[in-house]
Amino acid sequence: MSNFVSAIIVAAGGSTRMGISDSKQFIPLLGKPAIAYTLTAFQSCALIDEIIVVCREQDMERIQEIVLELGVSKVSKLVLGGTCRAESVRCGMNAAAENAQYFAIHDGARPLITPAEIENVTAAAFETGAATLGTTVTDTIKLVNDENVIESTPVRTQLRAVQTPQVFERDLYVFAMENAGDDLSNFTDDCSLIEGMGGEVAVVEGSRENIKLTTPIDIVIAESILKDRAEA
């Protein structure tokens, strides 16, 4: 019997660094809202059984309209997010189907994810219990102190720029969240929860195209990548 995977799309954050008043999920990329690309990719991945979108109350109606327009049949629920990312993930997790065996957690503002990448990292989680997409780091990274003075240089071959989806076996993730303490705002990604309890997370090589929409330049890059894909 196949493993039931619930995808939790976290789309409840603001757009402070983007410098816009609207949600990043609705930024038009070649005429389509960013989250439309995200939802389509998860809809097309055979290993994903349901999609739960975690969003702000003011965005819920617009996202529902996008879901209906695209015919994304795997979307089972739209739920309100929490006060931080980890709390929003918890809201999505609590709304997942009772028979869900794995959670595939993804940033709604990563619209360039592909069905193949989702499948690769999910299959890895089936084997290991926890897996994330990530890429090797090409820049030299420096660790600095409070005065912005370099303290050390990590070994670049050991560094990875971690992306999403991050996929976890349900019981493992629930246990990690329940034992994470009261302040979930300290956890900026879901791998950190597993790391905090001494667990291991496998890194699956992803694509540098799987960028997150964070600043205005990311919109330019995303549209360029989408144009290249359309031409290919």
VMD Tcl script that draws the C-alpha trace (Angstrom):
set ca {
  {0.00 0.00 0.00}
  {1.35 3.44 -0.91}
  {2.19 6.04 1.72}
  {-0.37 8.84 2.12}
  {1.35 12.22 1.85}
  {-0.22 15.50 2.92}
  {1.41 18.58 1.40}
  {1.25 21.61 3.68}
  {1.71 24.81 1.68}
  {2.66 27.63 4.05}
  {1.33 30.88 2.58}
  {0.54 32.90 5.70}
  {3.53 35.25 5.85}
  {3.70 38.96 5.10}
  {5.68 40.75 2.40}
  {7.88 43.11 4.40}
  {11.12 42.52 2.48}
  {9.27 42.52 -0.83}
  {8.06 46.04 -0.10}
  {4.44 45.43 -1.13}
  {1.19 45.51 0.80}
  {-0.28 42.44 -0.89}
  {0.66 38.84 -0.13}
  {3.65 37.42 -1.99}
  {1.46 34.52 -3.06}
  {-0.37 36.80 -5.49}
  {2.64 38.38 -7.20}
  {1.99 37.97 -10.93}
  {4.57 35.88 -12.76}
  {3.96 35.98 -16.51}
  {0.37 36.90 -15.75}
  {-0.36 34.17 -13.20}
  {-0.27 34.48 -9.38}
  {2.82 32.90 -7.87}
  {0.90 30.38 -5.78}
  {-0.77 29.04 -8.93}
  {2.57 27.56 -10.02}
  {3.14 26.07 -6.57}
  {-0.28 24.41 -6.45}
  {0.01 23.08 -9.99}
  {3.36 21.40 -9.22}
  {1.99 19.58 -6.17}
  {-1.19 18.64 -8.02}
  {0.96 17.04 -10.73}
  {3.16 14.99 -8.37}
  {1.89 11.42 -8.12}
  {3.21 10.96 -4.56}
  {1.11 13.80 -3.13}
  {-2.36 12.74 -1.97}
  {-3.77 15.95 -0.53}
  {-2.84 19.62 -0.34}
  {-3.55 21.88 2.63}
  {-3.00 25.62 2.15}
  {-2.22 27.66 5.26}
  {-2.95 31.33 4.66}
  {-4.08 34.65 6.10}
  {-7.79 35.27 6.56}
  {-7.80 38.14 4.06}
  {-6.22 35.87 1.40}
  {-8.47 32.85 1.81}
  {-11.16 33.82 -0.70}
  {-8.64 34.69 -3.42}
  {-6.74 31.45 -2.95}
  {-9.99 29.50 -3.11}
  {-10.78 31.20 -6.42}
  {-7.34 30.23 -7.78}
  {-7.84 26.62 -6.65}
  {-11.19 26.42 -8.42}
  {-9.92 28.12 -11.56}
  {-6.95 25.76 -11.84}
  {-8.99 22.67 -10.93}
  {-6.54 21.67 -8.18}
  {-8.56 18.73 -6.91}
  {-6.03 17.66 -4.27}
  {-6.64 20.77 -2.14}
  {-8.68 19.44 0.77}
  {-8.60 22.42 3.13}
  {-7.64 26.07 3.48}
  {-6.76 26.92 7.08}
  {-5.69 30.05 8.93}
  {-2.02 30.42 9.83}
  {-0.45 31.10 13.20}
  {1.79 33.83 14.61}
  {5.00 32.33 13.18}
  {5.98 29.84 10.50}
  {6.14 26.83 12.81}
  {2.72 27.67 14.25}
  {1.32 27.89 10.72}
  {2.76 24.47 9.93}
  {1.10 23.13 13.08}
  {-2.25 24.50 11.87}
  {-1.78 22.68 8.58}
  {-0.66 19.51 10.31}
  {-3.75 19.50 12.54}
  {-5.95 19.78 9.45}
  {-4.31 16.86 7.63}
  {-6.14 13.64 6.92}
  {-6.10 11.14 9.79}
  {-4.42 8.56 7.57}
  {-1.60 10.89 6.51}
  {1.73 9.16 7.03}
  {4.03 11.93 5.78}
  {3.98 15.73 5.68}
  {5.56 17.54 2.72}
  {6.00 21.11 3.94}
  {6.58 23.80 1.32}
  {6.83 27.59 1.12}
  {3.97 28.98 -0.92}
  {6.38 31.63 -2.22}
  {8.60 29.02 -3.93}
  {6.65 28.82 -7.19}
  {9.40 27.26 -9.31}
  {9.37 23.87 -7.62}
  {8.84 21.01 -10.06}
  {6.86 17.75 -9.67}
  {10.10 15.79 -10.18}
  {11.82 17.57 -7.28}
  {8.81 16.98 -5.04}
  {8.87 13.30 -5.97}
  {12.62 12.96 -5.35}
  {12.60 14.43 -1.85}
  {9.40 12.61 -0.87}
  {10.81 9.27 -1.99}
  {13.94 9.96 0.08}
  {11.77 10.63 3.15}
  {10.07 7.26 2.64}
  {13.52 5.70 3.08}
  {14.94 7.90 5.86}
  {11.97 9.42 7.70}
  {13.12 12.99 7.05}
  {14.47 14.68 3.91}
  {14.84 18.14 2.42}
  {15.87 19.65 -0.87}
  {19.11 21.64 -0.83}
  {21.91 22.86 -3.04}
  {25.66 23.14 -2.64}
  {26.96 26.59 -1.70}
  {29.16 28.38 -4.24}
  {29.98 31.53 -2.24}
  {32.46 31.58 0.62}
  {30.45 32.00 3.82}
  {31.77 33.90 6.83}
  {30.62 33.71 10.45}
  {30.70 37.18 12.04}
  {30.25 38.50 15.58}
  {27.96 41.28 16.86}
  {30.43 43.89 15.59}
  {30.27 42.42 12.08}
  {33.84 41.15 12.32}
  {34.68 37.78 10.80}
  {35.19 35.04 13.35}
  {35.51 31.96 11.18}
  {35.03 30.46 7.72}
  {32.97 27.26 7.54}
  {34.16 24.55 5.18}
  {32.20 25.22 2.00}
  {31.95 21.56 0.97}
  {29.91 20.92 4.14}
  {27.44 23.75 3.54}
  {24.04 23.42 1.88}
  {21.44 26.05 1.04}
  {18.31 24.30 2.24}
  {15.04 24.66 0.34}
  {11.56 23.21 0.51}
  {9.73 20.86 0.32}
  {10.92 19.33 3.57}
  {9.26 15.95 4.06}
  {8.84 14.08 7.35}
  {7.27 10.91 8.66}
  {4.21 12.00 10.60}
  {4.98 10.52 14.04}
  {8.56 11.83 13.91}
  {7.44 15.36 13.08}
  {4.62 15.42 15.64}
  {7.02 14.21 18.35}
  {9.59 16.84 17.40}
  {7.03 19.65 17.50}
  {5.55 18.53 20.79}
  {9.02 18.57 22.35}
  {10.25 21.81 20.80}
  {9.28 24.02 23.73}
  {6.94 26.99 23.91}
  {8.72 29.40 21.56}
  {8.33 27.98 18.07}
  {9.45 31.29 16.52}
  {13.06 30.16 17.03}
  {12.60 27.52 14.33}
  {12.90 29.12 10.90}
  {12.57 25.82 9.04}
  {11.17 22.41 9.81}
  {14.47 20.56 9.69}
  {15.48 22.55 12.79}
  {12.75 20.80 14.78}
  {14.19 17.39 13.90}
  {17.76 18.57 14.50}
  {16.73 19.93 17.91}
  {15.77 16.46 19.10}
  {18.93 14.87 17.71}
  {17.33 13.47 14.58}
  {18.88 13.24 11.14}
  {17.58 14.82 7.94}
  {18.80 13.68 4.53}
  {19.57 16.39 1.96}
  {18.46 15.67 -1.61}
  {20.15 17.72 -4.33}
  {17.69 20.30 -5.61}
  {17.79 22.98 -8.27}
  {19.08 26.53 -7.97}
  {15.93 27.53 -9.84}
  {13.82 26.66 -6.78}
  {14.10 30.20 -5.41}
  {11.90 31.86 -2.80}
  {10.24 35.17 -3.64}
  {11.70 37.44 -0.98}
  {12.91 40.68 -2.62}
  {11.92 42.44 -5.88}
  {14.90 41.02 -7.83}
  {13.49 37.53 -7.23}
  {10.47 38.40 -9.38}
  {12.74 39.25 -12.32}
  {14.70 36.00 -11.86}
  {11.54 33.89 -11.52}
  {9.97 35.27 -14.69}
  {13.19 34.70 -16.60}
  {13.28 31.07 -15.49}
  {9.63 30.56 -16.40}
  {10.22 32.02 -19.86}
  {13.14 29.65 -20.39}
  {10.99 26.70 -19.33}
  {8.19 27.73 -21.68}
  {10.60 28.00 -24.60}
  {12.16 24.63 -23.78}
}
mol new
graphics top color blue
foreach p $ca { graphics top sphere $p radius 0.5 }
foreach p [lrange $ca 0 end-1] q [lrange $ca 1 end] { graphics top cylinder $p $q radius 0.2 }
display resetview
